[in-house]
């Protein structure tokens, strides 16, 4: 079965696993959404108008990374010259692969 040393080792590992908090590593998608949210808030504050809608295009291969074009539609302003549509390109992931996992 188990030797005394293996039992103590397994017990210590189990105790450490339950005592330490599990903090999941942020993945590329979460980082992408955080960058889009920050950039969108920057545009809305700069223009001084509300956000009507936002949409994100599917990813495009751009060298060793994937990029997505983000579109922001703002509420109309008092002037007819105010911009209603803003778009920007944001990196959404890496195309580098190693052992089936992205780097």
Secondary structure, 3 states (H helix, E strand, C coil): CCCHHHHHHHHHHHHHHHHCCCCCCCCHHHHHHHHHHHHHHHHHHHHCCCEEEEEECCCEEECCEEEEEEEEEECCCCCCCCCCEEEEEEEEEECCEECCEEC
